[in-house]
Amino acid sequence: MTTRTRTLGESTRSITLAWLALTAITIVSWWLAPAHVTGTVQASTPITAVVLALTFVKCRLIIRHFMEVRTAPAWLKHATDGWLTVLLTTVFVIYLF
């Protein structure tokens, strides 16, 4: 069995791309907020769902790239994904009620 080691350049590139994605998602989340367009805040279930989905992606990027879970065992990757899914689903269900 052969394993491939990552070079410093690959790791830096990966972290840079993750940072750019996090920045883009933050800007998109801000753009989706209705308050900066109309001046009033109104609850919107579709916008909340999209922002929570973007939150899932952001959290997953942070956990994988900045907390070094991408090199962890598979069970830890699955556990963190499961935890995020349960957490954000619970937040959305609470929002709906």
N, C-alpha and C positions, 0 to 999 in steps of 0.2 A: 504494500500500500504506500502510495506516495502522498505527501502533503505539500502544499504550496505555501510558502511563507510570503507574507506581504512585505513589500519594500516600503521605506519611509515615504516615498513619493505617492504610492497608491493610497496609503493611509491619510496623508495630507489632502490629497484630491478628494477622497471620500468624505472627509470632514468638511471640506470647503463646499462641496455640493450639498451636503446636508444643511449647512448653515445658510446657503442661498435658498434652498427649499423652505426652510423655517422662516426666513425673511419674507419670501413671496407669500406664504400661507398667512402670515401675520397681516400683510397688506391687504390680501383678499378678504380676510375676516373683518378688518376694519371697514373696507369698502362695502361689505354686505350690511353693515349696521345702518338702520334707517334714520337714526338720529342726526347723522351728519348731513343728510340731504334735506330732511323736512324740518329739523329742529325739535321735533317731538319724538318721544320714545313710545313705540307701540309694540306689543308682543306679537311675534310672528312664528308660528310653529315651523313652517318650512325653512325659514332662515335659521332658526335655532337648531334644527336637524343638520343643516349644512355646516354650521359653525362647529357643532359637536363632532361631526365626521372629520372636519379639518383638525380639530383638537386631537382626535385619535391619531391622525397621521403625524401631527407635530410631536405628540408624546412618544409615539413609536420611534420616530427619528432620534429624539433625544435619548431615549433608553438604549437604542441600538448603537448609536454612534458616539455619544458623549459619556455613556455609562458603561461602555465596552461590552454590552450584552451580545453584540454580533459575533464575538469570538467565544461566547459561553456555550455550555452544553445545550442541546436541543430542548431538554425539559425546561430549562430556565427561559428560553425564548418563548416557548408555548405558554408557560406560566405568566409571563409578563403580558403577552397578548391577551390571554384570558382575563387577567386582572383588569386591563384597560377596557376590554369589552364589557365586563360586568359593571365597572365603575361608571362608564359613560352611558350605558343603557339605564342604569339606576338614576343617574342625573336627569336623563330625558323623561323617564317615567314620572319622576317627582315633578318635573316641569309641567307635564301634561295634567297633573292633578293639582 
